[in-house]
Amino acid sequence: MKRREFLGASAAALGSVLGASQARAGQPKSDNGKDGEMKAGFTRVSITPPVGTKMMGFGGRDMERGCAGVHDDIHIAALYLEQDGEKALIMACDLCFLGREEADRFKGAIGRMADILPRQILMNASHNHVGPSVGTWYSAGYEIPDRLYLNDLEAATVRAAKEAMESARPATIQAGVGRTKLPMNRRRRMPDGAIENRPNPDGYVYDRLPVCLAEDADGKPICLMFSVSTHPSMMSGWDISAEYCGAAVRGIDKLIGAECAMFLQGCGGDSKPSVIGRGGVDRWQPGTWELMEEAGAMVAGEVAAVIKSSLKPVVPSLRTASVEMRWPLQEPSERRFYEEIAQAEKNGNSVRRMWAEQIIRRMDRGETLPKSFTLTAHGVRIGEGLRIVGIEGEAVGEWGKFIEEFYGGGVTFPLGYTDGQGLYLPTTRMLPEGGYEVVSSWEYGLASALAPGMEDEVARAMRRMGELGVK
């Protein structure tokens, strides 16, 4: 089926579903002894940078020069929820990363504007690879940040929060889960046993497609929130774009007939879009704008299918919690190890040299190199059996399964890229295999790689969030 025919058929099916929403059974009340009414508000604000702004997503490209144009605008979307005195603000950014420093700064700015706490603000980055530089990944950790763009980004973030809060109105919530065919595993074992970044159709991916629809009293959509777990890294070059995530949002907006779609990046640190890996190819095909639109249309159709057949009413019960985790690190190397790297790569603009020299400076300051790394886990319980659980870093697909199975039922949005940059988050099983997700910790400034045992920390964090009401 051609894309135009596909969208037309999906629009007809989706229109019939949304049109019938008012005829569904009434929204059940909360059982907490209070009124239980949920209010929701949504907005989307442009964060498209000026031409020339430094990019992030491909290290070598990012060090050459800034963006040359804009293919499609990038945005920050905000969904505000309020019920029985509890508040939650879910924010989705078309950025490769949102560093911990920026996340904390923007949450503070929102808190100055409104009576809302950091634990009530969950910030997720789409991990788009053709967006502006935010955070400290790769060379950005050793360069002066673009304070002008960060100021613009802060203003847009506060504006989005304000508009979402001011537009809040009584809402009903429905949620369901489908499947997506977009993710394809990218950890391929080669004949020599090495793990390389190549198409691996038989490898594990987190292919669940959680969807949450908020509608007002008239049955009109307020926000359609969905999550896909795969890297938006099919496009490169010098033009700003929201990548397949933005194409999916535009497609869903068109199907629904309202600007309400909101993309959240899931646990896709070890996958890429299948449209550039199909056909049994040995390497990823170069991405094109046409393939990007195809990927977006695929997701939009899959979301439409969930809305048509899988949504169920949710009893509102809003809670939020944020917990720190201590992920274990391997023993740091001796000073000589870092000195040899710095000496071997002393010529040229080597990020690995910058990293080694920084570790040496930390040693010279008398710092004891850490044997663990602090990451956050953030939970938002929207209602009974409906929750968002985000962890700080590039979570691989197995973390999606781990988080979902921990809760055991209902609809779970397991997310990476939440409230900070973190680092690649493999599982203990993957550590002996090696490969990019395992050996890339130096790109995030860490003196040593992750050690086994991180599953215990994630489980502990989720148990603690359960004690705080996110369950």
Secondary structure as the mmCIF struct_conf table of DSSP 4:
data_model
#
loop_
_struct_conf.conf_type_id
_struct_conf.id
_struct_conf.beg_label_comp_id
_struct_conf.beg_label_asym_id
_struct_conf.beg_label_seq_id
_struct_conf.end_label_comp_id
_struct_conf.end_label_asym_id
_struct_conf.end_label_seq_id
HELX_RH_AL_P HELX_RH_AL_P1 ARG A 3 GLY A 19
TURN_TY1_P TURN_TY1_P1 ALA A 20 ALA A 20
HELX_RH_3T_P HELX_RH_3T_P1 SER A 21 ALA A 23
BEND BEND1 ARG A 24 ARG A 24
HELX_LH_PP_P HELX_LH_PP_P1 ALA A 25 SER A 30
BEND BEND2 ASP A 31 LYS A 34
STRN STRN1 MET A 38 SER A 46
HELX_LH_PP_P HELX_LH_PP_P2 THR A 48 PRO A 50
TURN_TY1_P TURN_TY1_P2 VAL A 51 GLY A 52
HELX_LH_PP_P HELX_LH_PP_P3 THR A 53 LYS A 54
STRN STRN2 MET A 55 MET A 56
BEND BEND3 GLY A 57 PHE A 58
HELX_RH_AL_P HELX_RH_AL_P2 GLY A 59 ASP A 62
TURN_TY1_P TURN_TY1_P3 MET A 63 GLU A 64
STRN STRN3 GLY A 69 VAL A 70
BEND BEND4 HIS A 71 ASP A 72
STRN STRN4 HIS A 75 GLN A 83
TURN_TY1_P TURN_TY1_P4 ASP A 84 GLY A 85
STRN STRN5 GLU A 86 CYS A 93
BEND BEND5 LEU A 95 CYS A 96
HELX_RH_AL_P HELX_RH_AL_P3 ARG A 100 MET A 113
BEND BEND6 ALA A 114 ASP A 115
HELX_RH_3T_P HELX_RH_3T_P2 PRO A 118 GLN A 120
STRN STRN6 ILE A 121 ALA A 125
BEND BEND7 HIS A 129 VAL A 130
STRN STRN7 GLY A 131 PRO A 132
BEND BEND8 GLY A 135 GLY A 135
TURN_TY1_P TURN_TY1_P5 TRP A 137 TRP A 137
HELX_RH_3T_P HELX_RH_3T_P3 TYR A 138 TYR A 142
BEND BEND9 GLU A 143 GLU A 143
HELX_RH_AL_P HELX_RH_AL_P4 ARG A 147 GLU A 166
TURN_TY1_P TURN_TY1_P6 SER A 167 SER A 167
STRN STRN8 ARG A 169 ARG A 179
BEND BEND10 LYS A 181 LYS A 181
STRN STRN9 PRO A 183 ARG A 189
TURN_TY1_P TURN_TY1_P7 PRO A 191 ASP A 192
BEND BEND11 GLY A 193 GLY A 193
STRN STRN10 ILE A 195 ASN A 200
TURN_TY1_P TURN_TY1_P8 PRO A 201 ASP A 202
BEND BEND12 GLY A 203 GLY A 203
STRN STRN11 ARG A 208 ASP A 216
TURN_TY1_P TURN_TY1_P9 ALA A 217 ASP A 218
BEND BEND13 GLY A 219 GLY A 219
STRN STRN12 PRO A 221 VAL A 228
BEND BEND14 THR A 230 THR A 230
BEND BEND15 MET A 234 MET A 234
BEND BEND16 GLY A 237 TRP A 238
STRN STRN13 ASP A 239 ILE A 240
HELX_RH_AL_P HELX_RH_AL_P5 GLU A 243 ILE A 256
TURN_TY1_P TURN_TY1_P10 GLY A 257 GLY A 257
BEND BEND17 ALA A 258 GLU A 259
STRN STRN14 ALA A 261 GLN A 265
BEND BEND18 CYS A 267 CYS A 267
TURN_TY1_P TURN_TY1_P11 GLY A 269 ASP A 270
STRN STRN15 SER A 271 PRO A 273
HELX_RH_3T_P HELX_RH_3T_P4 SER A 274 ILE A 276
TURN_TY1_P TURN_TY1_P12 GLY A 277 GLY A 277
BEND BEND19 GLY A 279 GLY A 280
BEND BEND20 ASP A 282 ARG A 283
HELX_LH_PP_P HELX_LH_PP_P4 TRP A 284 GLY A 287
HELX_RH_AL_P HELX_RH_AL_P6 TRP A 289 SER A 309
TURN_TY1_P TURN_TY1_P13 SER A 310 SER A 310
STRN STRN16 LYS A 312 PRO A 313
STRN STRN17 PRO A 316 PRO A 328
STRN STRN18 LEU A 329 LEU A 329
HELX_LH_PP_P HELX_LH_PP_P5 GLN A 330 GLU A 334
HELX_RH_AL_P HELX_RH_AL_P7 ARG A 335 ALA A 344
TURN_TY1_P TURN_TY1_P14 GLU A 345 GLU A 345
BEND BEND21 ASN A 347 GLY A 348
HELX_RH_AL_P HELX_RH_AL_P8 VAL A 351 ASP A 364
TURN_TY1_P TURN_TY1_P15 ARG A 365 GLY A 366
HELX_LH_PP_P HELX_LH_PP_P6 GLU A 367 PRO A 370
BEND BEND22 LYS A 371 LYS A 371
STRN STRN19 SER A 372 GLY A 383
TURN_TY1_P TURN_TY1_P16 GLU A 384 GLY A 385
STRN STRN20 LEU A 386 ILE A 391
BEND BEND23 GLU A 392 GLY A 393
STRN STRN21 GLU A 394 ALA A 395
HELX_RH_AL_P HELX_RH_AL_P9 GLY A 397 TYR A 407
BEND BEND24 GLY A 409 GLY A 410
STRN STRN22 VAL A 411 LEU A 415
BEND BEND25 GLY A 416 TYR A 417
STRN STRN23 THR A 418 THR A 418
BEND BEND26 ASP A 419 GLY A 420
STRN STRN24 TYR A 424 LEU A 425
HELX_RH_3T_P HELX_RH_3T_P5 THR A 428 GLU A 433
BEND BEND27 GLY A 435 GLY A 435
HELX_RH_AL_P HELX_RH_AL_P10 TYR A 436 VAL A 439
HELX_RH_3T_P HELX_RH_3T_P6 SER A 441 TYR A 444
TURN_TY1_P TURN_TY1_P17 GLY A 445 GLY A 445
BEND BEND28 ALA A 447 SER A 448
STRN STRN25 LEU A 450 LEU A 450
BEND BEND29 PRO A 452 PRO A 452
HELX_RH_AL_P HELX_RH_AL_P11 MET A 454 GLU A 467
TURN_TY1_P TURN_TY1_P18 LEU A 468 GLY A 469
#
